[in-house]
């Protein structure tokens, strides 16, 4: 018997891996539900079973597909790609987005049964169907860099949530603090000390001189007029809602704990930034020449892009990261109200938007573009302008990586220089 291709589906879990294999041509089952442990001996057993079946039945080509379930599939994928048992065969490994398999299941059965054996068969059927999306798995170095940059993204999300929660609790304790703004930074040393070390009752009992001396001490001489700050604090205390003393004491303890957590996340971010900078230093990195883009942002972008040749044009790069807009049309009508798709790599999108926010502060052409887009609308001005600036940055990053050339600031036109000189 000489069949052409063996299509294998794998359902990867934390403890085990379930596999099923079918013939690509007629769909009959070659390997029934096989469960192995998700470790090195289990993967070796799975590879041996697949190789034995393919050899016995005359398969020369093996296709193995699995869903990208977190990071559980990565060691299994690396083992299969380097397994000597599968080297004699024409091996293809396909990593599916789980949504593609979930939508495919709906077309197979009506009642959508759910079990590991059924899920594995559905993955095998999806492999057999073909029309795969581009499946790219970076090498070990880039996998490691992704762990650093993606975890930093998670820390940034957690830090944002904790700061929002801190502001909510601070409002309960001192309702007029945010409106009055005695200090420009809520999380500054002096502001944080007032919120986390003293109850509202204790601050009200302080004399003006005591409060001014404490502000001068905590501010380490940075405040030009501590007495003016003390008066602003006392005014905001008088205009805030009264709070029960017991609630006040417990809120103060909660705010102190929250502040410790915020400071811990910030220290962890700095530690990760150092690791990312060291890891990316020996890598050719033309985009670090763009004003405002440092090793952390460029490291996050390179970790997600890896090989720029995967994206023939900048629009493909924008679509991959979800920095593109939905197109809605019917007949001769084309809607002008379009939304950001956000269907794509969220990590790269985060670093592109963070990079756009930095570049607009250092590069004049990006600053001008940002403000032009900012003034075009009256709603969501900053978010809209920032995402559009990120889309403009995508074109620059694609061009620099494709040409492998550093950024060169555009020359100012002669008439603009003359006009600036007259000013």
N, C-alpha and C positions, 0 to 999 in steps of 0.2 A: 504494500500500500504506500503510495507516495502522495501525501497531501502537501499543500503549499505552506500554509501558515497556521501556527497554533496561537490562539488568542487567549490570554490569561488575565483574569481579574483578581485583584487582591483587596481585601478590606482590612486595613491596618488599625489595630487597637493598641492600647497601652500594654496589655498583657499577652495578646496573641494576634496572629494574622490568619485570616481565612482566605483560601484560594480556590478558584474553580477555573477550568480551562475548557474551551470549546474549539471545534474546528471552524476556521473562518469561512470555508466554502459552504458547508451544509448546516453548521450550527450544532451538530451533535456533541454531547459532552464527552470529553476525553479524560479529564481528571475531575472526580466528584468533589464535593466540599471537603477540603483538607485544612485542618487547623494545626498550626505550629506556634510555638512560643515566639514572642517578639524579642528575640535575642540572637546572638551569633549561632548557637547550635540549631535553633529553629530555622533561621534563614538558610543555613547550609542544608538542612533537611528539605526545605522547599525547593532550593535550586537543584538538588539531586533528583527529586521527584520529577520536576519539570524536564530536566535534561534526559532522564531515563525514558519518560513517555515520548518525548520528541524523537529520541534515537530509535526507539522500538517501532514507532509508527512512521518514521521517515520524514519528519518535519525538518526543514532546513531554516525556517524563519520563525522566530518567537517574538510575540508582542505582549508586553506585560503592562497593564494599566492599574492605577490606584488613585485614590482621591488625596488631595493635599489637606489632610486632617491635622492642623497644627504643625508640629515638628516631628510627629511620630513616624512619618514616612521617610525622613531624610536618611537615617542610618540604613534602612532597608534598601533604599534606592542606591546608596553608595556601595553597598555590598553586592547587589546584582550587577552593577555596572563594572565591577572589577572581579567578579567571580570566575575562576578558571573553568568551572563546570559548564558555563554558558558561552565561553569563548568560541567553541566550534560553530556556533549558530549565528545567524544574522539577527542580532538582538536589538529590539526597539523598546525603550521605556517611555511611558506616557504618564505624566502627572496631570490629572484633571482638576479643574476647579469644581468643588462639590456641587455648585449650582447647575453645572452642565449635566452632571449625572442625575441630579434630582429631577430636572426637567425631562430628561430622557426616560426616566422611570414611568412618568405619567403616560407616556405613549405606549408603554409595554403592557401594563395591566390596569384595570379600572379601579379595583379596590385597594391598590397600593399596599400590599402586604409588607410587613417590616420584620426582617430577621437578618442575621449576619450572612446566612447562606444565600438568601434572596438578594441582598445588597451586592454580594460578590458576583452573583450571576449577572446582575444588571451592569456592573462595571465591565465584565467580560463581554457582554452584548454591545456595550458602548465602544469597546476596543474593536470588536468585530465590525461594527458599523462603519468605522473610518471617519473621514472628515474631521480629523483632530485639530484642536487649536494648537498654536505654536507652544511647545513645551520646552522651557529652557531652565536648566538647573545649574547654577554657577558652581565653580570649584571650591575646594576647602577654604582658601583664603577669604574669598568673598562671602562664603557662608559664615565664617567667623566675624567678619566685619559687619555683616547684616545683624548678627546677634547684638553687637554693640550699639549700632545706630537705631535699630528697631526698639531695643529696650530703652534707649534714651527718649525715643518718641513716647513710649508708655509712661516714663517718668514725667515728661512734660504734661501729658494729659492728667496724671494724678496730681501734679502740682497745681494745675489750673483748677481742678475740682476742690482741692483742699483750701485754696485761697478764696474761692467762692463761698465755701462753707464757713470759713473764718469771718468773712464780711457779714454773713447772715447772723452769726452768733454775736458779732460786735454790734450789730444794729439792736439786738435785743437788750444788750447791756447799756448802750450809749447811742440812742436812736438818732441824734442830730450830729453825730461825729462825721459821717460821710458828707452830709450837706454843708456843714460849716467848714470842714477841712482845716483844722488847726495846723496840720502837717501835710505836706504834699504827698508823702508816701505813707500809706496805712501800715506797711510792714517795715518801716524804718525803725532804727533802734529806739528812739525816744517814744514814738507812737506805740510801738509794740510793748514797751515797758509800762506805759500808762494803762494799756488795755489788759495786760496779763499779770501784772504785779500788784495792782491796787484795785480795790472795789470802787464803784462810783461813790459810795458813801465816804470812803477814806479820802478820795480826791476832793469832794465837796468840803470836807473838814479842814483841808489844808489852807493855810493863809496864802495870800498872793506871793509873798516873798519866799515862802517854803516851796511853793510850786515852781516859781521862776528859778530858784537855785537848783531844784531837782532837774528841770529841763536843761539848764546850762551844763550840769554835770553829765547827764546822759547824752546830751548832744556833743560833748567834748569840744565845746567852743565854736561849733559850726554855725550857731544861730547868732545873727547880728544883734537881735533884740529879744532876749529871753523873756522879758517882762511883757512884751506884746504877745508872744506865744502863750504865756500864762493867762493873759486876759482873754485870748481867743478860746482857750480850753475851758475857762470858767463860764464864758458865754454859752458854749455848746452844752456844758453840763446843765446850766439853768434852763435851756430850751429843750432839753431831752425829756422823754417820758419818765416819770418816776418808776423805780424798779424795787421789788420786794428784796429786803436784805439777804434772805436765804438764797433766793434765785441769783442775786448779784454775786454772791460768794461762789456758788457752784458754776456759774457762767465764766467767772474769772479763771477758775481751775481748768475748765474745759478749753478756754482760749489759750491758756499757757501750754496745755498738752498739744493742741493743734499747732501752735507756733513751733514747738519742738519738732513736730513731724514735718512741717514745711521746711525748716532749716536742715533737717536730715535729708530730705529729697534734694534740696539745692546742693548740699555737699556731695551727694551721690552723683548728681549731674556733672559737677566739676570733675569728679574722679573719672567718669566715663569720657568726658571731653578730652582728658589727658591721654587715655588709652586710644581713643579714636585718632587723635593727632599723631601719636607715635606709630600707629598701624598704617596710616595713610601717607606718612612722610616719604617712604621710598617708592611710592607708586607714581608713575607719570600722571600729572594732574594739571592740565592747562586751564581748567576753569577756576583754579584758586587765584589766578591773575585778575579775575573780575573784582573790582572794588567792592568791599563789603562781604565777600564770600571767604570765610575762613576754613580751616581744616575740618571742622565739625559738619558744617553744611555741605561742603563738597564731598566729604566722606560719605554722608548719607545719600547724596545723589549718585555717586559712583557705585556704592554698594547695591543700589537698585537697578542701575543701568547696566553695569558691568561691561557689556560689549555694545558699543554704539552702532555697530554694523547690523544689529537686529532691527534697527529703525531706519528705513531708507530715507524718510523725510521727517521734518520736525513735527508734522501733524500726527504721525504715528507715535512719536514719543509723548505728545500731549494726550492722545487717546489712552495710551498705556497707563498714564498716571491720573486719568480722569479729569484733566484740565481741558475739557471740551464741552460744548453745549449741545443740548438736544435740538434736533431739527423737527419742526412740526409743520406739515403742509398737507393740504388737500385740494385737488384741482389746481386752480390758479392762485389760491390763497396760501401765503407763507406767513406764519405767525412771527411777530417781532418779539414776543414775550417768551424767551427761551431760558431754560434752567441749566445749571452746571450738572453734568451727568453724574460725577462722583463715582462712576463705575470704573474701577481701576485700582492701581496700587496706592493705598492710602499713605504709606510711609514716604514714598517719593513725592507725593503731592504735598505732604507736610513740609518737607525740606525745600521744595520749590517755592512755596508760599513764604516760608521763613526767609529764604534767600532773597525773594523779591522785596520783602520788608527792609532787609539790610541794604540791598543794592540801591534802592530809591533814596537812601540817605547819603550815598557816596557818589553815585554816577548821575551827572546832571541830566543826561537824556532820559534816564529812567525816572528821575524826580519830576521832570516836566511832563512825562507821559502819565505818571500817577496822578498828578494834580489836574491834568486835562480830563482824565476819566472821572476823577473825584467830583469835578464841577458839572459833569453832564447830567447828573440825576439828583434827586432830593432824598431818596431812601437808600439805606444800606451803602452809603457812599464809600466808606473806608473798605469794607469787605469786597465790594464790587471792584473798586480801583485796584486793590491789592491782588485779586485773582487775575484781573486782566494784565497787570504788570508781571505776574508769574507766567502767564501765557507768553508774553513777550520775552521773558527770560528763557523759556524753553527753546525758542529759536536760537538764542545766543549760545546756550549750552550745547545744543546739537551741532551748531557750526564749529565751535571750538574743539569739541571731541572728534568730530569727523575729520577736520583738517589737522588736528593735533598741534594747534598753534595757540600761543597765549593771547590774551585780550589786548587789543590796541584801542585806546580811546579815540573816538571819531574826531577828525579835525573840525574845528569851528569854522564855518564859512567866513570868507573875507568880509562880506557886508555886515555879518553879525559882529565881527571883531571891531569894525569901524564904528558901528552903532554903540557898542559897549564903551569904546574909547571916548565918544562924544558925551556919554553919560558921566 
